[in-house]
Amino acid sequence: MNSSSSIKIEHSICSRSRFNLNECELCKKSCPKEAVVFGDKLKLTRKCNGCMQCTAVCPTGALEANKVNYNDLINKLQEVEFPVLGCSNKPEANGHARVPCLGMISLEMSIFMISSLKKEVQLNLTQCEGCECDVTEHLKNIKAALPSTKPSIELILDSSKLNFKEKNFSRRSFFSIMVDKGKAGTSEILQAKFKMIEEEPYVKKRLPIRVQMINNAEKLGDQALKDWIDSNLRFELSYTDKCDFCGECRAICPTGAIKLQKGDEEKLLFKNEKCSGCQLCVEFCPLSCLNISKKKRIKKLGIDFLHGRSDFFDEHFTI
């Protein structure tokens, strides 16, 4: 597989590119083929098989799926009663919508699909066994980290358990789908929020797709899901009285989560709906007076699914 056709790299928002002392290796640790290398900038070698697991953990969105239309994906899944998501590289595996590889599915994308569709989504893994991109374990970890409420995503390894039915637009089913779309209200929100922003490198801010997904899920989900997102997927910023409000944290932040209030009462203004938890502000602070914390961590099988962190968070963050 040609990795360049499925994964796009935006070097200007990579943590390592923004701060030369940054040691983030989440993409490298997630890569089963050791195809991620760091030199002058992040690169994917020919070893890359396009499993896209790196895109599921990158906190800043420097690595993201290329040419995936999330609006179209959700709309296709919304059109059927029992939606099935498949892989573009496995045409023999049925799916109402497809992604380049199911390895791109993150915790955030799973939550987004659940809140948008309000019904179970089956991931068709029946053709994954033996594939060099086998992402079954990755998806099992994602599934284990999801809230226990229904609906949810289901991993289908046995074809006999796949509930795939071709779209059938009878009059009754058509109106049922229209009602479901109205209840979910996804189209307007997605069109307004999912914009690929091309900004001046290293200066302007860009919100990663995964953060956008969480913001949309919070708007579309019920109160229980909103509370779960707030407890498990949101960050908080605090700072000590050593802070002199130099604004370096605001400048280094790739998403625009930090603003500086000047005047009689100087303070940092923090928007957690824009924070990806990349920790660049903490590392870059010349006075070491910032702290990013989380209300709760989801830890399964040694991986912190709060935006894909692992032991790196244990070293750099206060929980």
Residue, then its C-alpha position, 0 to 999 in steps of 0.5 A: m500500500n502506498s502510505s502517501s495516498s492514505i496518510k497526510i502529514e502536516h509538519s507545521i503542527c507536529s509537536r517536534s517541529r514546533f519545539n525542537l526539544n519535544e520528544c513526542e513519539l506516540c506515532k512511532k510507538s503505535c507503528p507496528k512496522e517501525a515505519v515512522v522516523f524522526g530526522d529534520k522532520l517526521k517521515l514515513t518510510r516504505k515500511c509503512n503498510g497504511c494501517m493508519q494507527c499513527t493517525a489515531v494517536c497523534p495529539t496535534g493532528a499532524l498525521e491524519a487520514n487523507k481525503v476522508n469525507y466524514n460528512d459523507l461517511i456519517n450520512k451513508l451510515q445514517e441511511v441504513e438501520f444496521p450500519v456496517l463500516g468496512c475497509s476500502n482495501k477489502p472490497e470483499a468485506n461488506g460495508h455501507a461506508r468505507v475508510p482506507c483502513l479501520g486502524m484509523i478509528s480512534l476513541e474519539m471517532s468511535i464516540f463521534m459515530i455513536s453520538s451522531l448515529k444513535k445506533e450500533v455500528q458494526l466494524n467489519l473485521t472479517q477479512c482482517e486476519g492475515c492482512e499485513c495491516d491487521v488492526t484487530e488488537h488496536l480496535k479491541n483496545i478502543k472498544a475496551a475503553l468506550p463507555s459501557t452504555k448502548p449503543s456502541i461499536e461492535l467488532i465483527l470477526d465472524s461473518s455469521k455475526l455480521n448484520f449487513k443488509e443492502k440499502n432498501f429505500s422503501r417508502r417506510s424506510f425512507f421516512s424512518i431514515m429522515v426522522d433519524k437524521g432529524k433527531a441526530g442533526t449531524s449534517e448542519i453541525l458537521q458542515a459547520k465544524f469539519k473544515m480543513i483549515e489551511e493556515e500559515p505554517y507555525v503561526k495560525k492554529r488548527l483544531p485536529i479532527r479528533v478534537q472536532m469529533i469530541n466537540n460534536a459528540e458532546k453536542l449530539g450525545d445525551q447527558a450521560l455521554k456528555d458527562w463521560i466526555d467531560s470526565n474522560l476526554r477533557f483537559e484542564l490547565s493550571y499555573t502557579d504564581k510564578c507565571d509572568f504572563c509572557g504569552e509563550c504558551r499561547a504562541i506555541c499552542p497549535t490549537g488556540a486553546i490558550k489566550l492571554q488576558k492583559g490589563d489590570e488583572e492578567k491571567l491565562l484563559f483556557k478553552n478545554e474544547k480546543c485542547s488536544g493535550c499535546q503538552l507543548c505549553v507545559e514543555f515550552c514554558p520558560l518558568s515551568c509553571l504550567n500544568i495540564s491535568k485530566k479529571k480521569r484516565i482511561k487505561k487499558l492494556g498499558i495504553d492511556f486512551l485519552h488521545g492515545r497517551s502512554d507512559f509519556f503522560d506518566e512522566h510529564f503530567t500530573i493526574 
